[in-house]
Every structure is written in structure tokens, then in C-alpha cells.
Amino acid sequence: MAAAPEVIVFDVNETLSDMSPLRARFAEAGAPEHLATLWFATLLREGFALAAAGDAAPFAEIGTELLTGLLDGAGVHEPQATARRLASSVADLPLHPDVPEAVSTLRAAGLRLVTLTNGSAQVAQKLFDAAGIRDEFEALLSVEDAPAWKPHPSSYHYAAQQCGAREEDMMLVAVHPWDIHGAAQAGLRTAWVNRSGAPYPSYFARPEVTVTSLTQLATELAG
């Protein structure tokens, strides 16, 4: 591949954090397991809709209100309290096993590492502190401080401004094709982490790099 970028910008939810344990947590709360997937997908949809309309709201605020309605519809006892507990548990999820070593390898190679999440920077902070890799990251950025959620162009431009870097010198790393598309449209280089082996949607801008793990990405960029 081409030369490594100056700055690597990591998405957090699902790209670095493993959200699969949420299914069991929903089941323990008396909700169908599939509601976890529906909740996260609907949460993203609502955030995207606000961004398209030129507005924004915090991830946790949308997530808790939305989940309260879903849990109530599923007949869960005390839906509001349960929604707050489940939504906040996103900060207690584990990282994917390939993340800590890959992050350390990329940092040791002299690359600048930051995050850009649609959630809060505090969630990323807690995840990385637990894994002992917080110091590998130069900054934990959140769209809560940007004009709009990803994939709106302003979110990626905000990251470039915060890093003092040109968009073309940055690479967005994500599992979400919509994030890859948004970053590419904003002028960033892109790397798609395809852990599931799914086909890439033809209607989105194709990633510069496709890998099956962060370990593979670290090998290619730091080699």
C-alpha cells in the first residue's frame, strides 16, 4: 500500500469495542437479545437524521430515550431505569482482542493516533484505561464537540482541525461502510476493518485499504 498516514483516526463503537456482550445484557434485563442490535442501529439512524437536518444531540441522550421506548414495548419492568443502565454499560464493554497490540504497534511506528466517535470521549477513555492503552492516543475526539455526527463532513474536518493536520494526511479506520464513505468524501484516506467477511456496499466510496483485523492493518502500516 501507499505510505502510512500522519494521523490514524479510529472509530470506537464496534470498531474498537466489542458490542456483542450487549445481547446477553439485554436478555438478563428481560428483553429479547435482538433488541440490542435494533437499538444501536436505530440510535445511529436518529443521529444521522439530526445531522442531515443540521442539528445534533448527545449519543447518551438519544440512546436512553430511544431504549426506554423499546424496552417498554417489550414489556420490560422499569424501562426507564433499565434503559439508563443498559445504555451506560456501553462504557464497560471489552475491546476486540486485536486492538491493544495493534494500537501499540502503530504508535511505536511513530504514527499519531486519535479517536473520533459519535459517542462520548469519556466512554473511550474508560475503555482504554481498562485495557491500559490510553497513553497510546494523542486525543480522544467526539462529535459532541463537532457541528454534527459522522458521517457529516464537518465531523471529519473538526478532527483535522483538532489534530492540526490536513485531511489527506489522515486515515479513518472503521468497521462501518457509512463511516468510510463519509471520511472519503471529506478528503481522508480510509481503512475498512471487515471482521465478518461481509461484502462492501457498492453505493459507498470504496476504502483505500481493506483488512480483516487491526493486526493486519498494523502490519501493513508499520512494516
C-alpha positions in Angstrom: 0.0 0.0 0.0 1.0 3.7 -0.2 2.9 5.4 2.6 1.5 5.4 6.1 -0.7 8.4 7.0 0.5 11.0 9.6 -2.6 10.5 11.7 -4.8 7.4 12.2 -8.4 8.3 13.3 -10.2 5.4 14.9 -13.9 5.0 15.1 -14.7 3.5 18.6 -18.1 1.7 18.8 -17.8 -1.7 17.2 -14.5 -0.8 15.5 -12.5 -1.0 18.8 -15.2 -2.1 21.3 -16.8 -5.5 21.1 -20.6 -4.8 21.4 -21.6 -8.5 21.2 -21.9 -8.8 25.1 -24.8 -6.3 24.9 -27.1 -9.1 23.7 -26.6 -11.1 26.9 -27.1 -8.0 29.0 -30.4 -7.3 27.3 -31.5 -10.8 27.9 -30.6 -10.6 31.6 -32.8 -7.4 31.7 -35.8 -9.4 30.4 -35.6 -8.0 26.8 -35.1 -10.0 23.6 -31.4 -10.3 22.7 -32.1 -9.0 19.1 -33.3 -5.7 20.7 -29.6 -4.7 21.3 -28.9 -4.7 17.6 -32.1 -2.9 16.8 -31.4 -0.3 19.4 -27.9 0.5 18.2 -29.0 0.7 14.5 -32.0 2.9 15.4 -29.8 5.1 17.5 -27.5 5.7 14.6 -30.4 6.4 12.3 -31.7 9.1 14.7 -28.3 10.7 15.0 -27.9 10.7 11.2 -31.3 12.3 10.8 -30.4 15.1 13.1 -27.1 15.6 11.3 -28.9 15.8 7.9 -31.2 18.4 9.4 -28.3 20.5 10.7 -28.9 19.6 14.3 -27.3 17.3 16.9 -27.9 15.7 20.3 -25.7 13.7 22.6 -25.4 9.9 21.9 -26.4 9.0 25.5 -29.4 11.3 25.5 -30.8 9.8 22.2 -29.8 6.3 23.2 -31.5 6.3 26.6 -34.8 7.9 25.4 -35.0 5.5 22.5 -34.2 2.5 24.5 -36.8 3.3 27.1 -39.5 3.1 24.4 -38.1 -0.1 23.0 -38.0 -1.8 26.5 -41.4 -0.5 27.4 -42.8 -2.0 24.2 -41.1 -5.3 25.1 -42.7 -5.3 28.5 -39.6 -4.9 30.5 -40.1 -3.9 34.1 -39.0 -0.3 35.0 -38.0 0.5 31.4 -36.5 3.9 32.0 -34.1 2.8 34.8 -33.2 -0.3 32.8 -32.6 1.8 29.7 -30.2 4.1 31.6 -28.3 1.1 33.0 -28.0 -0.7 29.6 -27.1 2.4 27.7 -24.4 3.3 30.2 -23.0 -0.2 30.0 -21.5 0.6 26.6 -18.6 2.0 28.5 -17.9 -1.3 30.2 -17.6 -3.4 27.0 -14.4 -5.1 26.2 -12.1 -4.2 23.3 -11.8 -6.6 20.4 -8.8 -8.9 21.2 -6.7 -7.5 18.3 -6.9 -3.9 19.5 -4.3 -3.4 22.2 -1.4 -4.9 20.4 -2.2 -3.3 17.1 -2.6 0.1 18.7 0.7 -0.2 20.5 2.4 -1.4 17.2 1.1 1.6 15.3 2.1 4.0 18.0 5.6 2.5 18.2 5.9 3.1 14.5 5.6 6.8 15.1 2.0 7.3 13.9 -0.2 9.7 15.6 -3.4 8.0 17.0 -6.7 9.7 17.8 -10.3 8.6 18.0 -13.4 10.2 16.5 -16.6 8.8 18.0 -20.3 9.5 17.7 -20.4 8.7 21.4 -18.7 10.5 24.3 -15.0 10.8 24.7 -15.5 9.6 28.3 -16.6 6.2 27.1 -13.5 5.8 25.0 -11.4 7.0 28.0 -12.9 4.3 30.2 -12.5 1.5 27.6 -8.8 2.4 27.0 -8.0 2.9 30.7 -9.3 -0.6 31.4 -7.1 -2.0 28.6 -4.0 0.0 29.6 -3.7 1.8 26.2 -5.0 5.3 26.9 -1.5 6.8 26.6 -1.1 5.5 23.1 -3.7 8.0 21.9 -2.9 11.7 21.4 -6.5 12.7 21.7 -10.0 11.3 22.2 -12.3 13.3 20.0 -16.1 13.2 20.0 -18.7 14.6 17.7 -20.2 16.1 20.8 -17.7 18.9 20.2 -18.2 19.0 16.4 -21.0 20.6 14.4 -22.6 17.2 13.6 -22.4 13.5 13.9 -20.3 11.4 11.5 -20.7 10.8 8.6 -21.4 14.6 8.1 -18.2 16.2 6.5 -18.0 18.7 9.4 -17.2 16.0 11.9 -14.1 14.9 9.9 -13.0 18.5 9.3 -13.3 19.0 13.0 -10.9 16.1 13.7 -8.4 17.6 11.2 -8.6 21.0 12.8 -8.0 19.5 16.3 -5.0 17.5 15.0 -3.6 20.4 13.1 -3.3 18.1 10.1 -4.6 18.1 6.5 -7.4 15.7 5.8 -5.4 13.9 3.1 -2.7 13.1 5.8 -5.3 11.3 8.0 -6.8 7.8 7.7 -10.1 6.9 9.1 -10.3 3.3 10.4 -13.7 1.9 10.9 -15.9 -1.2 10.5 -18.8 0.8 9.2 -19.0 1.5 5.5 -21.1 4.6 6.1 -18.2 6.0 8.1 -15.7 5.1 5.4 -17.8 6.8 2.8 -18.2 10.0 4.9 -14.5 10.2 5.6 -13.6 9.7 2.0 -16.0 12.4 0.9 -14.3 14.7 3.4 -10.9 14.0 1.9 -9.5 11.5 4.4 -7.8 8.2 3.5 -9.7 5.2 4.7 -9.2 1.7 6.0 -12.2 -0.7 6.4 -11.9 -3.4 9.1 -14.0 -6.3 7.8 -14.1 -8.8 10.6 -17.2 -10.5 9.4 -16.3 -11.1 5.8 -19.3 -9.1 4.5 -19.3 -7.6 1.0 -18.7 -3.9 0.8 -21.7 -1.9 -0.3 -21.3 -0.8 -3.9 -23.1 2.6 -3.3 -20.4 3.8 -0.9 -16.9 5.1 -1.7 -14.6 2.2 -1.6 -11.9 2.1 1.1 -8.3 2.5 0.2 -7.4 -0.4 2.4 -9.4 -3.4 3.5 -8.2 -5.7 6.3 -9.7 -8.5 8.4 -8.2 -7.2 11.7 -6.4 -4.4 13.2 -3.4 -6.7 13.5 -3.3 -6.9 9.7 -3.6 -3.1 9.4 -0.8 -2.6 11.9 1.5 -5.0 9.9 0.8 -3.1 6.7 1.2 0.4 8.1 4.0 -0.2 10.5 6.0 -2.6 8.3 
